Amino acid sequence: MEVHHHPDLKHKKWKEYLAEFFMIFIAVTLGFFAESLRESISESHIEKDYIKSFVEDLKSDTATLGKIIPAESRGISGIDSLLLSLHQPSYSDSSIRWMYYLYRKYSMSFLPMVFNLRTYNQLKNSGGLRLIKDKAASDSIVSYNEAVDDIGTNINYITHDFMLPSIYQGNKVFDAKWLIPYDGDNVINLLKSHEQIDLLSRDKMGIAEYGNLIYLVKNIRSDYLEQLKYHKWRAAKMIAFFQREFGIEQN
């Protein structure tokens, strides 16, 4: 009868089990750190992409502000001139033409600033602000948008609380029939016309009320202009900061 001998199974020593445990532990730990590093690198790239995009938005804003600021300065100067003409003791044909020109050119509208909020809205809607790890950068982005909201509020304030009432009162002083042939660009030709024109009303109280209203418009638009100037300066500072801190090339 053949006898089968089973191999002699030797039990592993506790040191071998401990060594295997440490090997598994180290492998898992390294894998965890590798994954964390990969995610960190990925988030760092995403953060920089967002910052680059935000810088482009800031550049777009500063370019727009560079056009609106001088236009608003001219508008405020035009209202000043209209105020001076309104309060002259007597009106001549040339002064009336001058007032019509200023009234049409500068008192009936202004340039509202429209900001480029593409990147901020993406950050806000996707929760991407958490990816901006640099606290100074994150805080400046949020603060910038709060300033944008303040300017938007001021624009509505100018339009509804000041501009519209002054236009309604201006319609009682100026006769639109003399302005029908002209628009904002060619109204200067009114100064060259030889047609006899006059105000719709020379009532002193009505003219004084209109003057008071456009004086308020001038003041609130002056505040708006200072906001725009500060915002342009701030945007330029932020561009320089982001380019320096995130290594973004200047172009």
C-alpha positions in Angstrom: 0.0 0.0 0.0 1.4 3.3 -1.1 1.6 6.0 1.6 1.3 9.6 0.5 3.3 12.0 2.7 1.9 15.5 3.0 4.5 18.3 2.9 5.4 19.8 6.2 3.7 23.2 6.2 5.7 25.7 8.1 3.8 28.6 9.7 5.0 32.1 8.8 6.7 34.0 11.6 5.0 37.1 12.9 7.8 39.3 11.5 6.9 38.1 8.0 3.2 39.1 8.5 4.3 42.4 9.9 6.5 43.0 6.9 3.7 42.2 4.5 1.4 44.5 6.4 3.8 47.4 6.1 4.4 46.7 2.4 0.6 46.8 1.8 0.3 49.9 4.0 3.1 51.7 2.2 1.6 50.8 -1.2 -1.8 52.1 -0.2 -0.4 55.3 1.3 1.8 56.0 -1.8 -1.2 55.4 -4.0 -3.2 57.9 -1.9 -0.5 60.5 -2.0 -0.1 60.0 -5.7 -3.8 60.5 -6.3 -3.8 63.6 -4.0 -0.9 65.0 -5.9 -2.6 64.3 -9.3 -5.7 66.1 -8.1 -3.7 68.9 -6.7 -1.8 69.4 -9.9 -5.1 69.2 -11.9 -6.8 71.8 -9.6 -3.7 74.0 -9.9 -4.0 74.0 -13.7 -7.7 74.7 -13.5 -7.1 77.5 -11.0 -4.5 79.1 -13.4 -6.9 78.7 -16.3 -9.6 80.5 -14.4 -7.2 83.3 -13.4 -6.1 83.7 -17.1 -9.7 83.9 -18.2 -10.5 86.5 -15.5 -7.5 88.6 -16.5 -8.8 88.6 -20.0 -12.1 89.8 -18.7 -10.4 92.6 -16.7 -8.5 93.7 -19.9 -11.8 93.8 -21.7 -13.3 95.9 -18.9 -10.4 98.4 -18.9 -10.6 98.8 -22.7 -14.3 99.6 -22.4 -13.8 101.9 -19.5 -11.1 103.7 -21.5 -13.9 104.7 -24.0 -16.7 105.4 -21.5 -14.7 107.6 -19.0 -13.8 110.4 -21.5 -17.3 110.2 -23.0 -18.9 110.7 -19.6 -16.4 113.5 -18.8 -17.6 115.3 -22.0 -21.2 114.7 -21.0 -20.8 116.2 -17.6 -19.0 119.2 -19.1 -21.9 119.6 -21.6 -24.5 119.7 -18.8 -22.4 122.3 -17.0 -22.5 124.4 -20.2 -26.3 123.9 -20.5 -26.8 125.0 -16.8 -24.8 128.2 -17.5 -26.8 129.0 -20.6 -30.1 128.4 -18.9 -29.3 130.9 -16.2 -28.3 133.7 -18.6 -30.5 136.8 -18.0 -31.6 136.9 -21.6 -31.7 134.5 -24.5 -30.4 135.2 -28.0 -31.0 133.2 -31.1 -27.5 131.7 -30.9 -27.8 130.9 -27.2 -31.1 129.1 -27.8 -29.5 127.1 -30.5 -26.6 126.3 -28.2 -29.0 125.1 -25.5 -30.9 122.9 -27.9 -27.6 121.4 -29.0 -26.4 120.7 -25.5 -29.9 119.4 -24.5 -29.9 116.9 -27.3 -26.2 116.0 -27.2 -25.6 115.5 -23.4 -28.7 115.7 -21.2 -30.9 112.9 -22.5 -28.6 109.9 -22.2 -25.4 108.6 -20.8 -23.1 105.5 -21.3 -23.8 102.7 -18.9 -20.8 100.4 -18.2 -21.4 96.8 -19.1 -18.8 94.6 -17.5 -17.5 91.3 -18.8 -18.7 88.8 -16.1 -18.1 85.6 -18.1 -15.4 84.1 -15.9 -16.9 85.3 -12.6 -20.3 83.7 -13.5 -18.6 80.5 -14.4 -16.8 80.4 -11.0 -19.9 81.3 -9.2 -22.3 78.9 -10.9 -19.9 75.9 -10.9 -18.6 76.4 -7.4 -15.2 77.1 -9.0 -14.3 79.8 -6.5 -13.2 77.0 -4.1 -10.5 76.2 -6.6 -8.9 79.6 -6.2 -6.6 78.6 -3.3 -4.8 81.9 -3.2 -6.9 83.9 -0.6 -5.8 87.3 -1.8 -6.8 86.3 -5.4 -10.1 84.9 -4.3 -10.9 87.9 -2.1 -10.0 90.4 -4.8 -12.3 88.6 -7.4 -15.2 88.6 -5.0 -14.6 92.3 -4.0 -14.3 93.3 -7.7 -17.7 91.8 -8.4 -19.2 93.5 -5.4 -17.9 96.8 -6.9 -19.5 95.9 -10.2 -22.8 95.4 -8.5 -22.5 98.8 -6.8 -21.9 100.4 -10.2 -24.9 98.6 -11.7 -27.1 99.9 -8.8 -25.8 103.4 -9.5 -26.6 103.1 -13.2 -30.2 102.2 -12.3 -30.3 105.1 -9.9 -29.1 107.6 -12.5 -31.6 106.3 -15.1 -34.8 106.1 -13.1 -34.4 108.5 -10.2 -32.6 111.4 -12.0 -32.4 111.1 -15.8 -36.0 110.3 -16.5 -37.5 113.1 -14.4 -35.1 115.6 -16.0 -36.2 114.4 -19.5 -39.9 114.8 -18.6 -39.2 118.4 -17.4 -37.0 119.1 -20.4 -39.9 118.3 -22.6 -41.8 121.2 -21.1 -38.9 123.6 -21.9 -37.6 122.4 -25.3 -39.7 121.9 -28.5 -38.8 118.6 -30.1 -39.9 119.7 -33.5 -36.6 121.7 -33.9 -34.7 118.5 -33.3 -36.5 116.1 -35.6 -33.9 116.5 -38.5 -31.0 115.7 -36.2 -29.7 112.8 -34.2 -26.9 112.7 -31.6 -24.1 112.7 -34.2 -25.3 115.5 -36.5 -27.1 117.7 -34.1 -24.1 120.1 -34.2 -25.5 121.1 -37.6 -28.3 122.8 -35.8 -25.8 125.5 -34.8 -25.3 126.3 -38.5 -29.0 126.5 -39.3 -30.6 129.9 -40.1 -34.2 128.7 -39.1 -35.6 130.8 -36.3 -36.2 128.6 -33.3 -37.4 129.2 -29.8 -38.0 127.4 -26.5 -41.3 125.7 -25.9 -41.7 127.7 -22.8 -39.8 130.6 -21.2 -41.5 130.2 -17.9 -38.9 131.0 -15.3 -40.2 128.5 -12.7 -40.3 125.7 -15.3 -36.7 126.5 -16.5 -35.5 126.7 -12.9 -37.0 123.3 -12.1 -35.4 121.8 -15.2 -32.1 123.4 -14.2 -32.3 121.9 -10.7 -33.0 118.5 -12.1 -30.1 118.5 -14.5 -27.9 119.8 -11.8 -28.7 116.7 -9.8 -28.1 114.6 -12.9 -24.6 116.2 -13.3 -23.7 115.4 -9.6 -24.8 111.8 -9.7 -23.1 111.3 -13.0 -19.9 112.9 -11.5 -20.1 110.2 -8.8 -20.5 107.5 -11.4 -17.5 108.9 -13.3 -15.3 108.7 -10.2 -16.5 105.1 -9.7 -15.5 104.2 -13.2 -12.1 105.9 -12.8 -11.4 104.0 -9.6 -12.6 100.8 -11.1 -10.3 101.1 -14.1 -7.3 101.8 -11.8 -8.3 98.8 -9.6 -8.6 96.5 -12.6 -5.2 97.5 -13.8 -3.7 96.7 -10.4 -5.5 93.3 -10.3 -4.1 92.4 -13.8 -0.6 93.2 -12.6 -1.1 91.2 -9.4 -2.4 88.1 -11.2 0.3 88.2 -13.9 2.9 88.4 -11.2 1.5 85.8 -8.8 0.4 83.2 -11.3 3.2 83.7 -13.9 0.8 84.8 -16.6 2.6 86.3 -19.6 1.8 89.9 -20.5 0.5 90.6 -24.0 
